[in-house]
Amino acid sequence: MKKTLITIIATALVSLATVPAHAQTIDDDLEITVTSPDGKQEIIDLPEGMTIGYDSLLSVYNNKTYLKPDNDCNMTDVNPVYDRETYKQRLSKLPSVMEMPYNEVVQTFIDRYTSRLRRSVSVMLGAQNFYMPIFEEALETYGLPLELKYLPVIESALNPNAVSRVGATGLWQFMITTGKHYGLEVNSLIDERRDPIRSSYAAAHYLSDLYKIFGDWNLVIAAYNCGPENVNKAIHRAKGETDYWKIYPYLPRETRGYVPAFIAANYIMNYYCDHNICPAESRLPAKSDTVMVSRDIHFEQLAKVLDIETAQLQQLNPQYRRNIINGAARPTVLRLPEMLVTSFIDKEDSVYAYKPETLLARRAEVEVSNDTPAYSRSSGSRSSRKKSKKRSRGGSRSVTIRQGDTLSEIARRNGTTVAKLKKLNGISGTQIRAGKKLRVK
């Protein structure tokens, strides 16, 4: 893996001097090295969104389908470098109620976005057209600063399918516990952390609660990353200081870079043109609408009957983890292109009737076999059964798989375990076929 080593720009650099867009690299792509003016170096963990590759962003359905390079953009792939005062002035001019100060750490993250991540920035600038209206509406509902809409830029690089190294998921990178606390349903079939709308409102609610605790937006952003407990510990270790930049050394390594990365994200999403970065051209997807379903539906049923791509259904309904909507449990939302809503209503019965026995096969009741093990039937007396058991201990033994048998049933009948049966027979899954021989010893 690779990591960009970026040296802080000296104040003596001439405004609009140029440097290559790609910096030299060293090992590991999950950390960044900050060099202060006195030459001291510090390694900081990158926020998750800054580790998501360009190819991963391009593979997202909306990006792949509705984004393309701006062929009318004639800017060169050269990153202009400015003096410190220019960066400071630009940050101070952002329409923000949140503090956006400049320092060497912030500069390092700006450099990362304008050099190594410039192609990813281009994709995010195009993709923001899909998500920013949702973010802004949720933030506005809770009366929060709209500049928080750039938090998912550092959380997930605007990739709704992002999953972090520790399992945080979705645009806003919720952990399961926090997501559930804020009303997001997560089970084997559904994960609402992936739902852009529901997760945005949950995130706005969470940010609002954090502000009630800390009353300072830098501390709120830090707590969003590492949890309020860790921020409180850092405040305690800093002898009660509540300035983010004073408790900075006491925070986890990733959180030390989190607020600077957020400031850098605000900078690059506003001043990208000054760094020769062109937004990817985007066209908005067709309008969508929702219907409520009260029966289980598999995406393949919808795809075949309504003539829609499964990938598009996944993009519109990212919360469904197995392509199954569990409508039988309770009325559940299905999002479709607006033009297909009427078609679904007209063809709903045909949708449910398409291969349910294959796509939604789950036995509601099974019959327990009353047959005794074959080897005990072969002996007429207790003594002969004992002899048979004694003989069987000496060598291998097989049984014939009967219709409806499962590995667990065969293991129970033969005094063994499923794990041993799988090992003896070289089985990796759980599928077995009636009529075949199965070693039980």
C-alpha positions as CSV (number, residue, x, y, z in Angstrom):
1,M,0.0,0.0,0.0
2,K,1.0,3.6,-0.4
3,K,1.0,6.8,1.5
4,T,1.6,10.3,0.4
5,L,4.2,12.3,2.4
6,I,3.3,15.9,2.1
7,T,5.6,18.7,3.3
8,I,3.9,21.8,4.7
9,I,4.1,24.7,2.3
10,A,6.5,27.4,3.4
11,T,5.2,31.0,3.5
12,A,7.9,32.1,1.0
13,L,6.3,30.1,-1.8
14,V,5.1,32.4,-4.6
15,S,1.4,32.5,-5.1
16,L,0.2,30.3,-8.0
17,A,3.5,28.4,-8.2
18,T,2.8,25.0,-9.7
19,V,3.6,21.4,-8.5
20,P,2.9,18.0,-10.0
21,A,-0.6,16.7,-9.1
22,H,0.9,13.4,-7.8
23,A,3.2,13.5,-4.8
24,Q,5.8,10.9,-4.0
25,T,4.6,7.9,-2.0
26,I,5.8,5.8,0.8
27,D,4.3,2.8,2.6
28,D,0.7,2.6,3.9
29,D,-2.3,4.5,2.6
30,L,-4.1,4.8,5.9
31,E,-2.0,7.5,7.6
32,I,-0.6,10.9,6.7
33,T,2.5,12.7,7.9
34,V,2.3,16.2,9.1
35,T,5.4,18.4,9.2
36,S,5.2,21.5,11.4
37,P,7.2,24.7,10.6
38,D,9.8,23.7,13.2
39,G,10.4,20.4,11.4
40,K,8.6,18.1,13.8
41,Q,6.7,15.3,12.2
42,E,3.5,13.6,13.4
43,I,1.6,10.6,11.9
44,I,-2.2,10.9,11.9
45,D,-4.7,8.2,10.8
46,L,-6.8,9.3,7.8
47,P,-10.6,9.5,8.1
48,E,-12.3,6.6,6.4
49,G,-13.5,8.7,3.5
50,M,-10.0,9.6,2.5
51,T,-9.0,6.0,2.1
52,I,-11.7,5.0,-0.4
53,G,-10.2,4.5,-3.8
54,Y,-11.2,6.3,-7.0
55,D,-12.2,2.9,-8.6
56,S,-14.5,2.1,-5.7
57,L,-16.2,5.5,-6.2
58,L,-16.7,4.8,-9.9
59,S,-18.3,1.4,-9.1
60,V,-21.2,3.0,-7.2
61,Y,-24.3,2.7,-9.4
62,N,-25.3,6.3,-9.5
63,N,-21.7,7.4,-10.3
64,K,-21.3,4.7,-13.0
65,T,-24.7,5.5,-14.6
66,Y,-25.1,9.2,-14.2
67,L,-21.6,10.7,-14.0
68,K,-19.1,11.3,-16.8
69,P,-15.9,13.4,-17.2
70,D,-16.4,17.0,-18.2
71,N,-14.9,17.0,-21.7
72,D,-15.3,20.8,-22.0
73,C,-13.0,21.3,-19.1
74,N,-9.6,22.3,-20.4
75,M,-7.8,22.7,-17.1
76,T,-4.5,20.9,-16.8
77,D,-3.8,18.2,-14.3
78,V,-1.5,20.6,-12.4
79,N,-2.2,21.7,-8.8
80,P,-1.4,25.4,-8.2
81,V,0.1,26.0,-4.8
82,Y,-0.6,29.2,-2.8
83,D,0.9,31.0,0.1
84,R,-0.5,30.5,3.6
85,E,-2.3,33.9,3.6
86,T,-4.3,32.9,0.6
87,Y,-5.5,29.7,2.3
88,K,-6.4,31.6,5.4
89,Q,-8.4,34.2,3.6
90,R,-10.3,31.6,1.6
91,L,-11.2,29.7,4.7
92,S,-12.3,32.9,6.4
93,K,-14.6,33.7,3.5
94,L,-16.6,30.5,3.6
95,P,-20.3,31.1,4.4
96,S,-20.0,29.2,7.7
97,V,-21.1,29.7,11.4
98,M,-18.5,27.1,12.3
99,E,-14.9,28.0,13.0
100,M,-12.7,27.1,10.0
101,P,-9.2,28.1,11.1
102,Y,-5.9,27.5,9.2
103,N,-2.8,25.7,10.5
104,E,-0.2,23.2,9.3
105,V,-2.5,20.2,9.9
106,V,-5.3,21.7,7.9
107,Q,-2.9,22.5,5.1
108,T,-1.7,18.9,5.0
109,F,-5.2,17.6,4.4
110,I,-5.9,20.3,1.8
111,D,-2.8,19.1,0.0
112,R,-4.0,15.6,0.1
113,Y,-7.3,16.5,-1.5
114,T,-5.7,18.7,-4.2
115,S,-3.0,16.2,-5.2
116,R,-3.4,12.5,-4.4
117,L,-7.2,12.6,-4.2
118,R,-8.0,15.1,-7.0
119,R,-9.8,12.5,-9.2
120,S,-11.9,11.4,-6.2
121,V,-12.8,15.0,-5.6
122,S,-14.0,15.3,-9.2
123,V,-16.3,12.3,-8.6
124,M,-17.6,13.7,-5.3
125,L,-18.3,17.1,-6.8
126,G,-20.5,15.3,-9.3
127,A,-22.0,12.9,-6.8
128,Q,-23.0,15.7,-4.4
129,N,-25.9,16.5,-6.7
130,F,-27.5,13.1,-5.6
131,Y,-27.0,13.6,-1.9
132,M,-26.6,17.2,-0.8
133,P,-30.3,18.2,-1.1
134,I,-31.0,15.2,1.3
135,F,-28.3,16.3,3.8
136,E,-29.4,19.9,3.7
137,E,-33.0,19.1,4.4
138,A,-32.1,16.9,7.3
139,L,-29.7,19.4,8.8
140,E,-32.3,22.2,8.3
141,T,-34.9,20.2,10.1
142,Y,-32.8,20.1,13.2
143,G,-31.6,23.7,12.8
144,L,-27.9,22.7,12.3
145,P,-25.2,24.5,10.2
146,L,-25.5,23.5,6.6
147,E,-21.7,23.2,6.2
148,L,-22.1,19.9,8.1
149,K,-23.3,18.5,4.8
150,Y,-19.6,17.9,4.0
151,L,-19.2,15.5,6.9
152,P,-20.0,12.5,4.7
153,V,-17.2,13.6,2.4
154,I,-14.6,12.6,5.0
155,E,-16.8,9.8,6.4
156,S,-17.5,7.9,3.2
157,A,-16.4,10.0,0.2
158,L,-20.1,10.1,-0.6
159,N,-20.2,6.3,-1.2
160,P,-23.5,5.0,0.3
161,N,-22.0,1.4,0.3
162,A,-18.9,2.3,2.3
163,V,-18.1,0.0,5.2
164,S,-15.2,1.0,7.5
165,R,-12.5,-1.3,9.0
166,V,-14.5,-1.4,12.2
167,G,-17.9,-2.0,10.6
168,A,-19.3,1.6,10.4
169,T,-21.6,1.7,7.4
170,G,-23.2,4.1,4.9
171,L,-22.8,7.7,4.0
172,W,-22.7,8.8,7.6
173,Q,-20.7,5.8,8.8
174,F,-22.9,4.7,11.7
175,M,-21.9,1.9,14.0
176,I,-24.7,-0.6,14.7
177,T,-25.3,0.5,18.3
178,T,-25.5,4.2,17.5
179,G,-27.6,3.6,14.5
180,K,-30.1,1.6,16.4
181,H,-30.2,4.2,19.2
182,Y,-31.3,6.8,16.6
183,G,-34.0,4.6,15.1
184,L,-32.2,2.8,12.3
185,E,-33.2,-0.8,11.8
186,V,-30.4,-3.3,11.4
187,N,-30.9,-7.1,11.1
188,S,-30.0,-9.8,8.6
189,L,-32.3,-8.5,5.9
190,I,-32.3,-4.7,6.4
191,D,-29.6,-2.1,7.2
192,E,-31.0,1.4,7.3
193,R,-27.6,2.8,7.8
194,R,-27.3,2.5,4.0
195,D,-30.5,4.4,3.4
196,P,-29.4,8.0,2.5
197,I,-32.6,9.6,3.7
198,R,-33.1,7.8,7.0
199,S,-29.4,7.8,7.9
200,S,-29.2,11.6,7.2
201,Y,-32.0,12.4,9.6
202,A,-30.5,10.1,12.2
203,A,-27.1,11.8,11.8
204,A,-28.7,15.2,12.1
205,H,-30.4,14.1,15.3
206,Y,-27.1,12.7,16.7
207,L,-25.2,15.9,15.8
208,S,-27.9,18.0,17.5
209,D,-27.6,15.9,20.7
210,L,-23.8,16.2,20.7
211,Y,-24.1,20.0,20.4
212,K,-26.4,20.0,23.5
213,I,-23.5,18.2,25.3
214,F,-20.5,20.2,24.1
215,G,-21.8,23.6,22.7
216,D,-18.8,23.7,20.4
217,W,-18.9,22.5,16.8
218,N,-15.3,21.3,16.7
219,L,-15.9,19.2,19.7
220,V,-19.1,17.9,18.2
221,I,-17.3,16.8,15.1
222,A,-14.6,15.1,17.1
223,A,-17.2,13.3,19.2
224,Y,-19.0,12.2,16.1
225,N,-15.8,10.4,15.1
226,C,-14.6,8.9,18.4
227,G,-17.6,9.2,20.7
228,P,-18.4,11.7,23.4
229,E,-16.7,9.6,26.1
230,N,-13.3,9.9,24.4
231,V,-13.7,13.7,23.9
232,N,-14.6,14.0,27.6
233,K,-11.5,12.0,28.5
234,A,-9.3,14.3,26.4
235,I,-10.9,17.4,28.1
236,H,-10.1,15.9,31.5
237,R,-6.5,15.1,30.5
238,A,-6.1,18.7,29.2
239,K,-7.1,19.9,32.7
240,G,-10.6,21.1,31.6
241,E,-9.7,22.8,28.4
242,T,-12.6,22.8,25.9
243,D,-10.7,24.1,22.9
244,Y,-10.3,21.4,20.3
245,W,-6.8,22.5,19.4
246,K,-5.7,22.4,23.0
247,I,-7.1,18.9,23.7
248,Y,-5.8,17.8,20.3
249,P,-2.8,15.8,21.6
250,Y,-5.0,13.8,23.9
251,L,-7.4,12.6,21.2
252,P,-7.2,9.3,19.3
253,R,-4.9,9.5,16.3
254,E,-7.7,9.5,13.7
255,T,-9.7,12.1,15.6
256,R,-6.7,14.4,15.6
257,G,-7.0,14.5,11.8
258,Y,-10.8,14.5,11.7
259,V,-11.6,18.2,12.3
260,P,-8.7,19.3,10.1
261,A,-9.9,17.0,7.4
262,F,-13.5,18.4,7.7
263,I,-12.1,21.9,7.3
264,A,-10.1,20.7,4.3
265,A,-13.3,19.1,2.8
266,N,-15.1,22.4,3.1
267,Y,-12.2,24.1,1.4
268,I,-11.9,21.7,-1.5
269,M,-15.7,21.5,-2.2
270,N,-15.7,25.3,-2.6
271,Y,-12.3,26.1,-4.1
272,Y,-11.8,23.1,-6.4
273,C,-11.6,25.3,-9.5
274,D,-8.6,27.2,-8.1
275,H,-6.8,23.8,-8.0
276,N,-7.7,22.8,-11.6
277,I,-10.2,20.2,-10.5
278,C,-13.3,19.8,-12.7
279,P,-16.5,18.3,-11.3
280,A,-17.7,15.2,-13.1
281,E,-20.7,16.0,-15.2
282,S,-23.9,14.6,-13.7
283,R,-27.4,14.1,-14.8
284,L,-30.0,13.5,-12.1
285,P,-31.6,10.0,-12.0
286,A,-35.3,9.8,-12.9
287,K,-37.6,10.9,-10.1
288,S,-38.5,8.1,-7.7
289,D,-41.5,7.4,-5.5
290,T,-42.4,4.9,-2.8
291,V,-45.0,2.3,-2.4
292,M,-45.8,0.2,0.7
293,V,-45.7,-3.6,0.3
294,S,-47.2,-6.1,2.8
295,R,-45.7,-9.3,1.4
296,D,-42.1,-10.5,0.9
297,I,-40.6,-9.5,-2.4
298,H,-37.3,-10.4,-4.0
299,F,-35.6,-7.9,-6.2
300,E,-35.4,-10.4,-9.0
301,Q,-39.2,-10.7,-9.0
302,L,-39.4,-6.9,-9.5
303,A,-36.6,-6.9,-12.1
304,K,-38.2,-9.6,-14.3
305,V,-41.8,-8.4,-14.2
306,L,-41.2,-4.6,-14.3
307,D,-38.2,-4.8,-16.6
308,I,-35.8,-2.9,-14.3
309,E,-32.2,-3.6,-13.5
310,T,-31.5,-5.3,-10.2
311,A,-28.6,-2.9,-9.7
312,Q,-31.0,0.1,-10.0
313,L,-33.3,-1.5,-7.4
314,Q,-30.3,-1.9,-5.1
315,Q,-29.3,1.8,-5.6
316,L,-32.9,2.9,-4.9
317,N,-33.3,0.6,-1.9
318,P,-29.8,0.2,-0.4
319,Q,-31.1,-0.7,3.0
320,Y,-32.1,-4.2,1.9
321,R,-29.0,-6.4,2.5
322,R,-30.1,-9.6,0.7
323,N,-32.3,-8.2,-2.1
324,I,-35.3,-9.2,-0.1
325,I,-38.0,-6.9,1.3
326,N,-39.5,-8.4,4.3
327,G,-43.0,-7.0,3.8
328,A,-44.7,-9.9,5.5
329,A,-43.4,-8.8,8.9
330,R,-45.0,-5.3,8.5
331,P,-45.8,-2.9,5.7
332,T,-42.5,-1.9,4.3
333,V,-41.2,0.8,1.9
334,L,-40.2,0.0,-1.7
335,R,-38.7,2.8,-3.8
336,L,-39.1,2.7,-7.5
337,P,-38.6,5.0,-10.5
338,E,-41.7,7.2,-10.6
339,M,-42.7,5.9,-14.0
340,L,-42.8,2.4,-12.7
341,V,-45.0,3.0,-9.6
342,T,-48.3,2.6,-11.6
343,S,-46.9,-0.4,-13.4
344,F,-46.1,-2.1,-10.1
345,I,-49.6,-1.4,-8.8
346,D,-51.1,-2.9,-12.0
347,K,-48.7,-5.9,-12.0
348,E,-48.4,-6.5,-8.2
349,D,-49.9,-10.0,-8.3
350,S,-47.6,-11.0,-11.2
351,V,-44.6,-9.8,-9.2
352,Y,-45.6,-11.9,-6.2
353,A,-46.3,-14.9,-8.5
354,Y,-42.9,-14.9,-10.2
355,K,-40.9,-17.9,-8.8
356,P,-41.6,-17.4,-5.1
357,E,-40.8,-21.1,-4.5
358,T,-37.3,-20.5,-5.7
359,L,-36.5,-16.9,-4.7
360,L,-38.3,-16.8,-1.3
361,A,-38.2,-20.5,-0.3
362,R,-38.3,-20.9,3.4
363,R,-40.0,-23.8,5.1
364,A,-42.6,-22.7,7.7
365,E,-43.0,-26.2,9.1
366,V,-40.9,-29.4,8.9
367,E,-41.8,-32.9,9.9
368,V,-39.5,-34.7,12.4
369,S,-38.6,-38.2,11.3
370,N,-39.6,-41.0,13.7
371,D,-37.3,-43.6,12.1
372,T,-34.8,-45.2,14.5
373,P,-31.2,-45.5,13.3
374,A,-30.7,-48.2,10.7
375,Y,-28.0,-49.9,12.7
376,S,-30.3,-50.6,15.7
377,R,-32.9,-52.3,13.5
378,S,-30.5,-54.8,12.3
379,S,-30.1,-56.5,15.7
380,G,-32.9,-58.5,17.5
381,S,-31.4,-58.5,21.0
382,R,-29.6,-56.2,23.3
383,S,-26.5,-58.4,23.1
384,S,-26.4,-58.4,19.3
385,R,-26.9,-54.6,19.3
386,K,-23.9,-54.2,21.7
387,K,-21.8,-56.4,19.4
388,S,-22.9,-54.3,16.4
389,K,-21.9,-51.1,18.1
390,K,-18.6,-52.6,19.2
391,R,-17.9,-53.7,15.6
392,S,-18.9,-50.2,14.3
393,R,-16.4,-48.5,16.5
394,G,-13.5,-50.3,14.8
395,G,-14.0,-48.9,11.3
396,S,-15.7,-46.4,9.0
397,R,-19.5,-46.5,8.5
398,S,-21.8,-44.8,6.0
399,V,-25.6,-44.2,5.8
400,T,-27.9,-43.4,2.9
401,I,-29.3,-39.9,2.9
402,R,-33.1,-40.0,3.0
403,Q,-35.5,-37.4,1.4
404,G,-35.8,-34.4,3.7
405,D,-32.7,-35.3,5.8
406,T,-30.4,-32.5,7.0
407,L,-26.9,-32.7,8.3
408,S,-28.1,-31.9,11.8
409,E,-30.7,-34.7,11.7
410,I,-28.2,-37.2,10.5
411,A,-25.7,-36.2,13.1
412,R,-28.3,-36.6,15.9
413,R,-29.3,-40.0,14.7
414,N,-25.7,-41.2,14.5
415,G,-24.3,-39.7,17.7
416,T,-22.0,-37.2,16.0
417,T,-21.8,-33.6,15.1
418,V,-22.4,-31.5,11.9
419,A,-18.8,-30.3,12.0
420,K,-17.5,-33.9,12.0
421,L,-19.8,-35.0,9.2
422,K,-18.6,-32.1,7.1
423,K,-15.0,-32.9,7.8
424,L,-15.4,-36.6,7.0
425,N,-17.2,-36.0,3.8
426,G,-15.4,-32.9,2.5
427,I,-18.6,-30.7,2.7
428,S,-18.1,-27.0,2.8
429,G,-21.8,-25.9,2.9
430,T,-25.0,-27.6,4.2
431,Q,-26.5,-29.0,0.9
432,I,-26.9,-32.8,0.7
433,R,-28.8,-35.0,-1.8
434,A,-31.2,-37.8,-1.0
435,G,-29.9,-41.2,-2.2
436,K,-26.2,-40.4,-1.7
437,K,-24.0,-42.1,0.8
438,L,-22.7,-40.1,3.7
439,R,-19.8,-41.2,6.0
440,V,-20.8,-40.9,9.7
441,K,-17.6,-42.5,11.1
